[in-house]
């Protein structure tokens, strides 16, 4: 099956509606929990008042005083409380919880709770955060800092004939998974709790709850999950803690599922970023001589996973281009806004948008063709990245050539598209954008050696079961892992099954994040299958030439035979302090071409064509990979032009409804095609690399270039919505 298109194993159940998401699961005597949240961005909490005229007899009420362990959700730093005890740091911050036998009663009870505050001055502008007299974190409000130095940046600029600078801004983005955040906590017979619900990383929750609850009598189970995109990586730890506290106090099973408006208001989003680029360029050849980058990210009120986002943003900031002298610094600062967190791409889309727009600026100012400028500067084999990593086989040239060939075969002014299909006269201008990018696959540096991912494979009867902490959130792992094992063992896939994603039954495989699950955990799963072959051989005394199926048929022992494999470690040399060495096990490469029309009267963008050429190693299920590239690109197109998180004066999202937070639908999707290079990666299972994040990295920059090509206006800030386009067009006409 490997390398062939095959139907996803979960497809029929999801298409027919048989798959049960959390809110589909019938639970007898289930109570419903709700959250009482702050309505101000910064305040001292004076008191929590309950209406004495309301009947509280059948309501469970929880505050910070009810937390038996530590009032902290541990990730990178112990700064985020489970429930506010003293200081409120953002709108929608959880202050108290309540549960009732019905959702209606719980929602009604919430109306009868009042929070008393002493409001304080709020710091909402992340560009004003560092060193501000209003302190949110530490002495200077900087959660994280990362810096890369390569070559002699000062000498390069001192001798430069041409220096070009520019600023670039990227915005919030909401993950907008189809299934909202949801967790259920159920009492166990031993006095513990089972947590089950929609999540990416069960062991994140497992690790967080032990310190919050003050005991280890709990397990975490992932149910069918309706999308995540990073939004269910760290946030479910908070929601699980809330549900568990209500469960402990009430003695009842408690379900907490956010309505969409609450989900949009309270949960994490993509980090906004300001990027300043200063480059020294040879004006004759167009070669980059020096790059100096400053990235500033808005973390929000708490640290969450922001240091890792900052790290990846810094590591991708110079793009897939060789430059002998590089200085990059990234800082993640605090504001009194809801915390930002994991989102597909994890910092890379922000910095890749900036470097691609900066190359367009260089081309504009030096009168180079932007395509030729990229040809001149792309990485070649044997060159060093800014961290000093020597690239063994960079495929930037291969994916870029594929895009150039596609462009030659499909002229942007061809008759493939009718711009006036509805016979309405419109003033349309057509443009094309072409960009190229890279994405580090897996964790940074020696991160995989730190996590030491584990997976089990078990022979039970005639079938084989896979036990792994990596979960399927829609990307297809529950089909890919069985295919890996089936091909390794030589069994039909019908005899290979996924075990439950239950921390009581599966080992810790590390987070389902960072485009690592197929590449890293898939390799561990494959190794576990190979270990199972050896274990069965040893048990039955197999003769040479016997297949695994034949050995199973001869086996007399009826007890399950379970084996484990673990990530073996690697030889990567990485200095976490200096950011020197092998930043990633390998890079994946991508090029993007976008054709679009701009309505010169309304500013509306009509996407016509999107082409991607990508190196993702060997595609284990090409059909599924193509689906990832199409879905990821459409999500990136939404970030580029229609998805606008409007932040109010209190730091809260104002448009937290699907009526006014606009994502692209299938009707907005252009004609899409993907050229998959299918070049083996030596460390991946059957040659696979990670690719889940890569489709989001580059389309926004291609859209900006295409708008410039169509209209001549320059947009270096996201989102490039109709209002922004019309404003630029009007400003230009006024100057003319």
C-alpha positions, 0 to 999 in steps of 0.5 A, a space after each residue: 500500500 505504501 506509495 499508492 493512493 488508498 482510502 483512509 480507514 476512518 473515511 467511511 465512518 466520518 462521511 456517513 456520520 457513524 464517527 462519534 465526536 465528543 458531543 455525539 457520545 451518550 453519557 448517562 447522568 452527565 452534568 454540564 460545566 461552564 466557565 465564568 470569565 473576566 470582561 476586562 484585560 487587567 485587574 485585581 480580582 476583589 471578589 466573586 459574588 453569587 446572587 443570594 436569590 438564585 437557587 444554588 442547591 443543585 450547582 457545583 461551584 469551583 474557584 481557585 481555592 478548590 484546586 488541590 494541587 498547584 494553580 498552574 498549567 505547566 508548559 514552558 514556564 509556570 505562569 498561567 493559572 488554572 483559575 485566577 486567584 488575584 490578578 486578571 491578565 486578559 479578557 476572557 480569562 477563567 476565574 470560576 467554574 460551575 456545573 449543573 445537571 443540564 446545560 440550560 441550568 448551567 448557563 442560567 446560573 452563570 448569569 447570576 455570578 458577578 466578578 468584582 474588580 479593581 481595574 488596572 492599566 492594560 498593555 495591549 500594543 506588543 510593539 510597546 511591550 518590551 521594557 514597558 513600565 507595566 510589567 506582565 512577565 519578568 523585568 522587561 515583558 520578554 518571554 523568549 529571545 533567540 539569536 543567530 549570528 553567522 559570518 561577519 555582519 558588521 563588516 558586510 554592511 560597512 562595505 556594502 554598496 547597496 542596503 535595502 530595509 523594510 517592515 512587514 506585519 502579519 496578523 492573528 489567525 484563528 485555527 477554526 477547527 470544525 469541532 469546538 474545544 470539548 472535554 469530559 471528566 468521568 469519575 473512576 472506581 478508584 477515586 480517580 478521573 478519566 479525561 476524554 475529548 478532543 485533543 492533539 497531545 494526551 500526554 500534555 494533559 497527563 503531565 499537567 493534571 498531576 500537578 494540578 490535581 495533586 495525584 496521578 489517579 487519572 488517564 486521558 483518552 482522545 476521542 474522534 477529533 474534528 480538526 485542531 491545526 495546533 489549537 488543540 495542542 496546549 489549550 485542552 490542558 486548561 479545559 481538562 483541568 476545569 472539567 476535572 475540578 468540577 468532576 472532583 467536587 461534584 462527584 459527577 461526570 462533567 462535560 464542557 464544550 465551548 460554543 463557537 463564540 466562546 471558543 473564538 474569544 478565549 482560545 489561542 491564535 497565531 502570533 502576530 509579528 512585526 519583522 524588520 529586514 535590512 539587507 546588503 545586496 550586490 546591485 549588479 548580480 542581485 546576490 544577498 551579501 548580508 541579512 539582518 532581521 529583527 522579529 517581534 512576536 505578540 505572545 499575549 498574557 501567558 507564555 504557552 508554547 511561544 518560545 518554540 514559535 519564536 525559535 522556528 520563526 527565527 530559524 526560517 527568517 532568512 528563507 531558502 536562500 544562501 547568504 554568507 553573513 546573517 544576524 537574526 534576533 527574535 523576541 516574544 513579548 507579553 501583552 494583556 490579550 488572550 494568549 497565542 499559541 500553536 498554529 500550523 507552521 508555528 512561526 515559519 509562515 510569519 517569517 517566510 511571508 516577510 523574507 519573500 516580501 523583502 525579496 520582492 522589495 529588493 527586486 523592485 528597488 534594483 529593477 530585477 525580475 523577482 523570479 530571477 532574483 530567487 534563481 540567483 540566491 537559492 540554496 545549493 548542495 553543500 552550502 551552509 544555513 545561518 546556523 552552520 548546518 551543511 545542506 546535503 541535498 537541498 531540493 529548492 532548485 527542483 521545486 522551483 524549476 517545477 513551478 517555473 515549468 508550470 508557469 511556462 505551460 500555463 500563461 497567466 493571460 490564457 483563456 482557461 478562465 472566464 473572468 466575467 462568467 456571470 456577465 456582470 461587467 467588472 474592472 479586473 486586473 490579473 496577476 501572478 505570484 511565485 515564491 519558494 520556501 523551506 520548512 524544518 521537519 521535526 523538532 529543533 536540534 536534538 528535540 527528538 532525542 529529548 522526547 525519545 518517542 515510544 510506540 508499541 505493536 502487539 500481536 493479538 490472535 491473528 491481528 496486530 494492534 498499534 499503540 502510540 500517543 500520536 493521534 489522528 486529528 484529521 490528518 490521516 495518522 490512523 490510516 498511515 500507521 496501519 499501512 506502515 505496519 501492514 507493509 512491514 509485516 506483509 499483512 493485509 491492512 484489514 488485520 492491522 488496527 489502531 489501539 485506543 489513544 488512552 494514556 493508560 494503554 499507550 506510551 508517550 510518543 511526544 506531541 502530535 505537532 511539528 510535522 513529526 508524526 509520520 516522519 519520526 513516530 512513523 519510523 518508530 512504529 515501523 521499527 516496532 513492527 520489525 521488532 515484532 517479527 523478531 520476537 515472533 521468530 524467537 518465540 516459535 523458532 521460525 525457519 528462514 523464509 517464513 512469512 509473518 503470516 505463516 508464523 502467526 498461523 503456527 503460533 500456539 501461544 494465545 497470549 498477546 505478544 507486545 513489543 516496543 520501539 523507541 526513537 534511537 537518538 541522533 548524531 545531530 550537533 546542536 547548541 541551544 544557546 548559540 543556535 549553531 549546528 543542525 537545526 533540523 533533521 532535514 528540511 522540506 521544500 516547496 514552491 507556490 504559484 498563485 494566479 488571481 484577479 483583483 476587482 479594481 472597484 471593490 478590492 475583491 480577490 478572485 483566486 484562479 489557480 494555485 500550483 504547489 511543487 513540494 518535496 515531502 520525501 516519499 508520500 506514503 499515501 499520495 492522495 492524502 498528501 495532496 489533500 493536505 496540500 490543498 487544505 493547507 493552501 486554502 487555509 493560508 489563502 484565508 490568512 492572506 486576505 479574508 481572515 481578520 481578527 479585529 481586536 477591540 480596545 479591551 484586547 478582545 476579539 470583537 468579531 468572534 462569530 462565523 458571520 464576521 470572521 470570514 474563512 474561505 469556502 470551497 466556492 472560494 478555492 482556486 483550481 489546485 494542482 500539486 507536483 509531489 517530488 517523492 524523493 526518499 529521506 533516509 531516516 523516515 519510514 519508507 523515505 517519508 518526511 513531515 509535510 503537514 505544516 508546509 502548505 501554509 508557509 508560502 501562499 500569503 507571500 505569493 498572493 501579495 506578489 500577485 496583487 502587486 503584479 496585477 495592480 502595482 500596489 505594494 501590500 506588506 501587511 496581513 490581511 490583504 483584504 478588500 478594504 486594504 486594497 481599495 485604500 492603497 488604490 485610492 491613495 495612489 490615484 490621489 497622488 496621481 
